[in-house]
Structures are given as structure tokens and as C-alpha cells.
Amino acid sequence: MMNPMMAEQTYQQGLSYARSIQGERQENLRRALACYEVALQYYTAEAFPDQWKQIQQSMTEAYSEVVQERLFETQGPPTLLKPLRRHLVLPQILLLVCVIVVILALPATVIATTYLARGSLACVSGVLNIDGSTALRPLVQAAAQSYMQNCPGAIITVGGGASKTGLADVERGHAPISGIDPQTDPGHIAGKDVPIEIGDSDIFASPVQHDLVDHQVAIGVFVMILNRDVTNLHNLRTSQIQGIYTGVYQNWQQICDHGICGPNLPIVPISRTVNSGTRFTFEKYILKGVATVPGIGLERATSSGDAVQEVEGNSGSIGYAPLYLATQAHDVTLLSIDDQDPANVSLIQQNKYKFWNIEHMYTREQGSLLAQSFLAYLASGKVDTLIARFDFLHVNVVPQSIRDQHVFETQ
């Protein structure tokens, strides 16, 4: 998510490329121009006129040098361009540069001059691989499809290898992405070791992963679900869930809500694997540090979708999943927790319903130009309908004070 610090850092990175004497000059200038374009996604002319003008001036200088370099390559030293600049004002220089750029057809590695519909976010061509949270994956995958439709030069592949896997992959810089359907693999990378530029996560990165940059994109809401054979129960207390996952309760007849008890069925708890950010969220905010015990059904679900299927397919089972997946399932019952309804946004805004977390997308340092453009697209409001479709909330829907309270909440 683009913020003042990121925008300024991106602009300064562009200046650094423009001033660099290391490497190929044309490539440095192209990188500088791409950084300026990304910075302008935040520094708009309306909101930041001074910064916008300054960045436009930097772009003018970079474009002018690019053009002169290309003229030198094709026609020899440009004897007319420098004197001409002394007599032109900034808008005229920009117009001249744009015309020459079109004529000379700068390579496609420069950030694209095509713009996304109804906005000023610049398209970036290239390949982007994302791995991590299976809870966040459907939203990111839908947003990637939308981006690629608007920007045909981009290929974005979104895997689902769990939150901790995504964090490790982006920290390492490469990995085979898991959870890809080969039939819908735009990058044709299934089973291959590829660069990973974004790691999706339901949890914060470890402090030792200090080179990872956090982009908070949404609020994810999670819910406890029951197999349809577990009748009569629509609400559980936190203490009852803790008892179920620590083996205190073995049969649903032991679980009662407002005087109504469950059926005579063995309890089968379903849990995610240890790399899961959803499991981390469950253990922090529901189990609250109480350790689970080994048992039938535990740790079988490697993804959020698997978790729902396990509960659907096992009589007497209980599990947890993202709200949007639970609402799509036909054979599960969604539970309130402590009489707090997970679908009631106001309860999350007040932190009365506890089973939610911030959804993150991490890059290594600032990430590639395509990664930065895609993250800016997610933050631009162009995917609002997708956020709502998958039952996520905008980060700013929950007050900062509540988010801080939730993050640092213990028992």
C-alpha cells in the first residue's frame, strides 16, 4: 500500500538511478523513470502540487537524456537538442520529449505508457510470482486477473503455500509455488523453481526478516464451522472451543449453548498445519496460548479450502476457515463466538468479535516495479468490489486504535 514514506523512498530511488555512474546508463534511466511513475501514483498534482512538479522536472531531465543517448546512437552527437532546451519552457520540453520518445520507440522495459481504466496508475509489463496465505489468495488472484486484463503485458501467478511459506519464499527470493492449478497457470510455472517477489500472509513477518516490507491490504475475518451432523449448536464460548481443542470435551453432548446441548457424536477437531497464518490467528485469539493436543483430524488441512472440505466430510467435526469460504460451503454451520456474530462488521470494529487479523503482502525491500504497481492497484480502490465479494474489509474500516489493540492483545 503506497504511503508517504514509500512514495518518497521510491522517488529517491529514482534519483539514485538517475545519478548512478555504475552499470548501463540507459537501463539506469529507465529504472529512474519507472520509479518516478510509481511515486506519482501517490504524489498527484491535486494533492501534492510541489512534489508533483519536482518529480515531473526529474522525469523531463531523464527523458531528455534518454532521447539524447538514442539520437547519439542513431545519428551521432545531438547538436541541436541542447541549444533548443535553453529556449523552451517546461511544458514545451515535455511535449517535445514525448514526441521524440514515440518516434524512437523506447524499449518495453520502460514502465508502460498505458494506464489502467478510470485512473492514473501506470501498467508495468513483466512477470510477477506471489505465494503465501491461502486465505488471502482468492482476493489476490482475482485482483491479478483484473490487473492483467487492464495490462496485457503483465503475467501474475498467485500460489497458496500458507503464510509462513510465503514469508520464507519472498525472503529467500525464489521457490516452487504450491497450490497452482496447471490448467489456469498464466506463467506456466507449476512445479518450477521461480523468483518470488510477494509473500501473502495473515500474520506479521518475523523480526529477523527485517528486509521485508509490509503492505497491509485488508482485514480478514475467520469463523468456526461445524459439520452438519452437529445439530442444535450455533454459538460456542471461547472456553468451550479451548476445551474441544485440548481434549477436555470428547462428545458433543458435553457442549451446551443456552441450555441446548449437541448430539451424541464424537468430537473431531480439524486444524490447519503449522505454517498456516489462519492457525496462528486461531491459536492467538481463540485458544489464547492454550496448547492443542494430538488427536484424530488435527493438522490434516493444508489450505483454507481443505479445512472446509474436511469439516464437510467428517461427521462430528469442527474447524475454522475464512468467512467467505465458510459462507460458500453447503454442509457446514457457521458459529458465533461468545454470542458475537462474525458477519457483523461493527463487532469487529469494536474488537468484540476477536477472530480476525490484518492481511499482509510482503516484498523484499521495495520490490520490483511490477510488484509496486500491482500493490498500488490493490490500494487504489479499483478492487473494492473484489474485497467485498470475498468478505474482506478495508484496513481503514477498523480504527487504527483497534488494530493496535488487536495486534498486541495477549490473553
Secondary structure, DSSP 4 states (H G I P E B T S, - for coil): ---HHHHHHHHHHHHHHHH--SS-HHHHHHHHHHHHHHHHTTS-TTT-HHHHHHHHHHHHHHHHHHHHHHHHHHHSS-TTHHHHHTT--HHHHHHHHHHHHHHHT--TTSPPS-B-TTS-PBP--EEEEEEE-TTTHHHHHHHHHHHHHH-TTEEEEE----HHHHHHHHHHTEEEPPS--GGG-TT--TTSEEE--EEEESSPPPTT-TTEEEEEEEEEEEEEEEETTS-S--EE-HHHHHHHHTTS--BGGG-EETTEE--S-B-EE--B-TT-HHHHHHIIIIITTPPP---TTTT-BSSHHHHHHHHHHSTTEEEEEEHHHHHH-SSEEEEEETTB-TT-HHHHHTT-S--EEEEEEEEETT--HHHHHHHHHHHTTTTHHHHHHTT-B-GGGS-HHHHHHHHT---
